[in-house]
Amino acid sequence: MKYVAKRILLMLLTLFIIMTISFVLVRMLPQEEFLSASQAETARARREALGYNKPVLVQYGIYLRNIFTKWDWGTSWKIEYLKSPTEVLFSRMTPTIILNVYALVISVPIGILLGIFAALKKNKWQDHVISTGVMIFVSVPSFIYAFLVQYFFYYQLGWFPAIISSLYDAGIKMGMSQSAVTAVLHSGNTLKLWMSWPMFVSMVLPVMSLSFGTIAGLARFTRAELTEVLTSDFMLLARAKGLTRAQATTRHALKNSMVPILPMIIGEFISIMAGSLIIEQIFAVPGVGKLFLQSINLLDYDVFLFVSIFYTVIGLVGTLIIDLSYGLIDPRIRMGEK
């Protein structure tokens, strides 16, 4: 518990430092421009209440006070006028979560199985082929895969759309009437449409783009861990006791090699979320990644700041969970002991 408390305090300190730096840098940028006099007047009143005419540290104090007392993260002036950044972000969470979950569900089993197969075929041609492919796919960023899959699977073969379908088109393809689709869209309960088969088909290309690097990373790590375990002393002892190679691998090698691999899956999910920032823009996915780039392009600073903090929190919490999961997966590991 002492180690957990220490890690949480360090995580909060890191978050505070990043928030402070981000806030100061954003406040140093030129202020947003507004199209109408009424918008400018509303913005001036809002900024005066937030202390824009005061020193930046005073502004930061007001910002933190509003967060802790009112859960007020500012105002969106360009993307969704006068809405809170929390509303703007969470209204776009569904496609991002679904895209990332699809990529993770597809990547994890394929990556682990390839790594296991390569370890069992160590130094054979199968291992060399997989290892070479892994090095190639690990070295290429996900947005390069996005352009490649669009070219081959959309332009050349025509199997999948270049960008994801709209929810309206997905509803029509599901056999819903126009009025029914419109009613669902107005209700805001669009999860059924996002989880539908037409939407899944249109999301195949962005899922593939996010999956290649994750599959390669998991395959490389799994091969390295399992290869080390297969050559350890306890595996020789297991074989000496009469277990076949398959039995020793299944009962002992896989179990021990999974200890560092399972926490890595959490890290890969964080990597997928980071990669989806660009992928969502390329495939027109109306998610958090596209929102982040919109907030930069439109100079919607409060939204940009909140999304940045949101991703920072995801990364810090993910790192904490990874560290703590080692002790949960293998009770022999005692966190924080010298």
C-alpha positions as CSV (number, residue, x, y, z in Angstrom):
1,M,0.0,0.0,0.0
2,K,2.9,2.3,0.7
3,Y,4.2,1.8,-2.8
4,V,0.8,2.4,-4.3
5,A,0.3,5.6,-2.4
6,K,3.8,6.8,-3.4
7,R,3.1,6.1,-7.1
8,I,-0.3,7.9,-6.9
9,L,1.3,10.9,-5.4
10,L,4.0,11.0,-8.0
11,M,1.4,10.6,-10.7
12,L,-0.6,13.6,-9.3
13,L,2.6,15.7,-9.1
14,T,3.4,14.8,-12.7
15,L,-0.1,15.7,-13.8
16,F,0.1,19.0,-12.0
17,I,3.4,19.9,-13.6
18,I,2.1,19.0,-17.1
19,M,-1.1,21.0,-16.5
20,T,0.8,24.0,-15.3
21,I,3.2,24.0,-18.3
22,S,0.3,23.4,-20.8
23,F,-1.8,26.2,-19.3
24,V,1.0,28.8,-19.3
25,L,2.0,28.0,-22.9
26,V,-1.7,28.2,-24.1
27,R,-2.2,31.5,-22.3
28,M,0.9,32.9,-24.2
29,L,-0.8,32.2,-27.5
30,P,-2.7,34.9,-29.4
31,Q,-6.4,35.1,-28.3
32,E,-9.1,33.6,-30.5
33,E,-10.8,35.8,-33.2
34,F,-14.6,35.9,-33.4
35,L,-16.8,36.4,-36.3
36,S,-19.5,38.6,-34.8
37,A,-19.6,41.5,-32.3
38,S,-22.0,39.5,-30.0
39,Q,-19.5,36.6,-29.8
40,A,-16.7,39.0,-29.0
41,E,-18.7,40.7,-26.3
42,T,-19.6,37.3,-24.7
43,A,-16.0,36.2,-24.9
44,R,-14.8,39.4,-23.2
45,A,-17.2,39.0,-20.4
46,R,-16.2,35.3,-19.9
47,R,-12.5,36.2,-20.1
48,E,-12.9,38.9,-17.5
49,A,-14.5,36.5,-15.2
50,L,-11.6,34.1,-15.7
51,G,-9.0,36.8,-15.0
52,Y,-7.5,37.2,-18.4
53,N,-6.5,40.7,-17.5
54,K,-4.5,39.5,-14.5
55,P,-1.1,37.7,-14.3
56,V,-0.9,34.2,-15.7
57,L,-0.4,32.6,-12.3
58,V,-3.6,34.3,-11.0
59,Q,-5.4,33.0,-14.1
60,Y,-4.1,29.5,-13.3
61,G,-5.4,29.8,-9.7
62,I,-8.9,30.8,-11.0
63,Y,-8.7,27.9,-13.5
64,L,-7.9,25.3,-10.8
65,R,-10.5,26.8,-8.5
66,N,-13.2,26.5,-11.2
67,I,-12.2,22.9,-11.9
68,F,-12.3,21.8,-8.2
69,T,-15.4,23.7,-7.2
70,K,-17.6,23.8,-10.4
71,W,-15.9,21.2,-12.7
72,D,-15.6,24.1,-15.1
73,W,-12.8,23.4,-17.7
74,G,-13.6,26.5,-19.8
75,T,-15.6,27.2,-22.9
76,S,-15.6,26.0,-26.5
77,W,-15.7,29.0,-28.7
78,K,-15.3,27.5,-32.2
79,I,-16.1,23.8,-32.3
80,E,-19.4,23.9,-30.3
81,Y,-20.1,27.4,-29.3
82,L,-20.5,28.0,-25.6
83,K,-20.4,24.3,-24.7
84,S,-18.1,23.0,-22.0
85,P,-15.0,21.1,-23.2
86,T,-16.1,18.1,-21.2
87,E,-19.4,17.9,-23.2
88,V,-17.5,18.4,-26.5
89,L,-15.0,15.6,-25.7
90,F,-17.4,13.0,-24.2
91,S,-19.8,13.4,-27.1
92,R,-17.0,12.1,-29.3
93,M,-15.8,9.3,-27.1
94,T,-17.9,6.5,-28.6
95,P,-16.2,6.2,-32.0
96,T,-12.7,6.5,-30.5
97,I,-13.4,3.8,-27.9
98,I,-14.9,1.4,-30.4
99,L,-12.1,2.0,-32.9
100,N,-9.4,1.4,-30.3
101,V,-11.1,-1.7,-28.8
102,Y,-11.5,-3.2,-32.3
103,A,-7.8,-2.7,-32.9
104,L,-6.8,-4.1,-29.6
105,V,-9.1,-7.2,-29.8
106,I,-7.7,-8.0,-33.3
107,S,-4.0,-7.2,-32.5
108,V,-3.5,-9.0,-29.2
109,P,-4.3,-12.6,-30.2
110,I,-2.5,-12.3,-33.6
111,G,0.6,-10.7,-32.1
112,I,0.9,-13.2,-29.2
113,L,0.3,-16.2,-31.5
114,L,2.9,-15.0,-34.0
115,G,5.4,-14.5,-31.1
116,I,4.7,-18.0,-29.7
117,F,5.1,-19.6,-33.1
118,A,8.4,-17.7,-33.8
119,A,9.8,-18.7,-30.4
120,L,8.9,-22.4,-31.0
121,K,10.5,-22.2,-34.4
122,K,13.6,-20.3,-33.2
123,N,16.4,-19.9,-35.8
124,K,14.3,-21.7,-38.5
125,W,13.0,-20.1,-41.7
126,Q,9.6,-19.4,-40.1
127,D,11.3,-17.5,-37.3
128,H,13.4,-15.5,-39.7
129,V,10.3,-14.6,-41.8
130,I,8.3,-13.4,-38.8
131,S,11.2,-11.5,-37.3
132,T,11.9,-9.7,-40.5
133,G,8.3,-8.8,-40.9
134,V,8.1,-7.6,-37.3
135,M,11.1,-5.3,-37.8
136,I,9.5,-3.8,-40.9
137,F,6.1,-3.2,-39.3
138,V,7.5,-1.9,-36.0
139,S,9.5,0.7,-37.9
140,V,6.6,2.2,-39.9
141,P,4.2,4.7,-38.3
142,S,0.5,4.0,-38.4
143,F,-0.4,6.9,-40.7
144,I,1.8,5.4,-43.4
145,Y,-0.2,2.2,-43.1
146,A,-3.4,4.3,-43.4
147,F,-2.4,5.6,-46.9
148,L,-1.2,2.1,-48.0
149,V,-4.4,0.3,-47.0
150,Q,-6.5,3.1,-48.6
151,Y,-4.6,2.6,-51.8
152,F,-4.7,-1.2,-52.0
153,F,-8.0,-2.0,-50.4
154,Y,-10.1,1.0,-51.6
155,Y,-8.4,2.3,-54.7
156,Q,-7.1,-0.9,-56.2
157,L,-9.5,-3.6,-54.9
158,G,-12.6,-1.6,-53.8
159,W,-13.3,-3.9,-50.9
160,F,-13.7,-1.2,-48.2
161,P,-14.6,2.5,-48.2
162,A,-11.8,5.0,-48.0
163,I,-13.4,6.8,-45.0
164,I,-15.9,5.5,-42.5
165,S,-19.6,5.6,-43.2
166,S,-21.9,8.2,-41.6
167,L,-24.2,6.9,-39.0
168,Y,-27.1,7.8,-41.2
169,D,-25.8,5.6,-44.1
170,A,-25.1,2.8,-41.6
171,G,-28.7,2.9,-40.3
172,I,-30.1,2.8,-43.8
173,K,-27.9,-0.2,-44.6
174,M,-29.3,-1.9,-41.5
175,G,-32.8,-1.7,-43.0
176,M,-34.0,1.2,-40.8
177,S,-36.3,3.8,-42.2
178,Q,-35.1,7.4,-42.7
179,S,-37.3,8.6,-39.9
180,A,-36.1,5.9,-37.5
181,V,-32.5,6.8,-38.2
182,T,-33.2,10.5,-37.7
183,A,-34.9,9.8,-34.4
184,V,-31.9,7.7,-33.2
185,L,-29.5,10.5,-34.2
186,H,-31.5,13.1,-32.4
187,S,-31.8,11.0,-29.3
188,G,-28.0,10.8,-29.1
189,N,-28.1,7.0,-28.3
190,T,-26.1,6.0,-31.3
191,L,-24.1,3.1,-29.8
192,K,-26.2,0.5,-31.7
193,L,-25.4,2.3,-35.0
194,W,-21.6,2.4,-34.1
195,M,-21.6,-1.3,-33.2
196,S,-23.5,-2.3,-36.4
197,W,-22.0,-4.5,-39.2
198,P,-22.0,-1.7,-41.8
199,M,-20.0,0.6,-39.4
200,F,-17.6,-2.3,-38.6
201,V,-17.0,-2.9,-42.4
202,S,-16.3,0.8,-42.9
203,M,-13.9,0.8,-39.9
204,V,-11.8,-2.1,-41.1
205,L,-9.2,0.1,-42.8
206,P,-8.5,2.4,-39.7
207,V,-8.5,-0.7,-37.5
208,M,-5.9,-2.3,-39.8
209,S,-3.8,0.8,-39.8
210,L,-3.7,0.8,-36.0
211,S,-3.2,-2.9,-35.6
212,F,-0.1,-3.5,-37.7
213,G,2.3,-1.9,-35.3
214,T,0.7,-3.4,-32.3
215,I,0.8,-6.9,-33.7
216,A,4.5,-6.5,-34.6
217,G,5.3,-5.1,-31.1
218,L,3.5,-7.9,-29.3
219,A,5.0,-10.6,-31.5
220,R,8.6,-9.3,-31.0
221,F,8.1,-9.1,-27.2
222,T,6.4,-12.4,-26.9
223,R,9.1,-14.2,-28.9
224,A,11.8,-12.6,-26.8
225,E,10.2,-13.6,-23.5
226,L,9.2,-17.1,-24.5
227,T,12.6,-17.8,-26.0
228,E,14.3,-16.9,-22.8
229,V,11.9,-19.0,-20.7
230,L,12.3,-22.0,-23.0
231,T,16.0,-22.1,-22.4
232,S,15.8,-21.7,-18.6
233,D,16.8,-24.3,-16.1
234,F,13.3,-25.1,-14.9
235,M,12.3,-26.1,-18.4
236,L,15.2,-28.6,-18.5
237,L,14.0,-29.9,-15.2
238,A,10.4,-30.3,-16.5
239,R,11.7,-32.2,-19.5
240,A,13.8,-34.4,-17.3
241,K,10.7,-35.3,-15.3
242,G,9.2,-36.8,-18.4
243,L,7.0,-33.9,-19.8
244,T,6.9,-33.6,-23.5
245,R,8.0,-30.4,-25.1
246,A,4.4,-29.4,-25.8
247,Q,3.4,-30.2,-22.2
248,A,6.3,-28.2,-20.7
249,T,5.7,-25.3,-23.0
250,T,2.0,-25.2,-22.2
251,R,2.2,-25.8,-18.4
252,H,5.3,-23.8,-17.6
253,A,6.8,-21.7,-20.3
254,L,3.7,-19.9,-21.5
255,K,2.5,-19.2,-17.9
256,N,5.8,-17.6,-16.9
257,S,6.3,-15.6,-20.2
258,M,2.9,-14.1,-19.9
259,V,3.8,-12.2,-16.7
260,P,5.5,-9.3,-18.5
261,I,3.4,-9.7,-21.7
262,L,0.0,-9.0,-20.1
263,P,0.9,-5.6,-18.7
264,M,2.4,-4.7,-22.1
265,I,-1.1,-5.1,-23.6
266,I,-2.2,-2.1,-21.5
267,G,0.7,-0.1,-22.8
268,E,-0.2,-1.1,-26.4
269,F,-3.7,0.1,-25.8
270,I,-2.3,3.5,-24.8
271,S,-0.1,3.5,-28.0
272,I,-3.2,2.7,-30.1
273,M,-5.0,5.7,-28.6
274,A,-2.1,7.9,-29.4
275,G,-1.9,6.6,-32.9
276,S,-5.6,7.2,-33.5
277,L,-5.1,10.9,-33.2
278,I,-3.9,11.0,-36.8
279,I,-5.8,7.9,-38.0
280,E,-9.1,9.5,-37.1
281,Q,-8.3,12.5,-39.2
282,I,-7.3,10.4,-42.2
283,F,-10.4,8.2,-42.2
284,A,-12.8,11.0,-41.0
285,V,-13.6,9.3,-37.7
286,P,-15.6,11.9,-35.6
287,G,-13.7,10.9,-32.5
288,V,-11.4,12.5,-29.9
289,G,-8.4,12.3,-32.1
290,K,-10.1,14.4,-34.8
291,L,-11.4,16.8,-32.1
292,F,-7.8,17.3,-30.8
293,L,-6.6,18.4,-34.3
294,Q,-9.7,20.5,-34.8
295,S,-9.0,22.3,-31.5
296,I,-5.5,23.1,-32.7
297,N,-6.5,24.3,-36.2
298,L,-9.5,26.4,-35.0
299,L,-7.5,27.8,-32.0
300,D,-10.2,26.5,-29.5
301,Y,-7.8,26.7,-26.6
302,D,-9.9,25.4,-23.8
303,V,-10.9,22.3,-25.7
304,F,-7.3,21.8,-26.7
305,L,-6.1,22.1,-23.1
306,F,-8.8,19.7,-21.8
307,V,-8.1,17.1,-24.4
308,S,-4.4,17.3,-23.7
309,I,-5.0,16.8,-20.0
310,F,-7.3,14.0,-20.8
311,Y,-4.7,12.1,-22.8
312,T,-2.1,12.9,-20.1
313,V,-4.3,11.3,-17.4
314,I,-4.9,8.2,-19.6
315,G,-1.2,7.8,-20.1
316,L,-0.3,8.3,-16.4
317,V,-3.1,6.0,-15.2
318,G,-2.1,3.4,-17.7
319,T,1.5,3.5,-16.5
320,L,0.4,3.1,-12.9
321,I,-1.8,0.1,-13.8
322,I,1.0,-1.5,-15.7
323,D,3.3,-1.2,-12.7
324,L,0.8,-2.5,-10.2
325,S,-0.4,-5.3,-12.5
326,Y,3.0,-7.1,-12.2
327,G,2.4,-7.8,-8.5
328,L,-1.3,-8.8,-9.2
329,I,-0.4,-11.2,-12.0
330,D,2.6,-12.8,-10.1
331,P,2.3,-12.6,-6.3
332,R,6.0,-13.4,-6.0
333,I,6.8,-9.9,-7.2
334,R,6.8,-7.5,-4.3
335,M,6.5,-3.9,-5.5
336,G,8.7,-1.3,-3.9
337,E,10.9,-3.7,-2.0
338,K,14.7,-3.4,-2.1
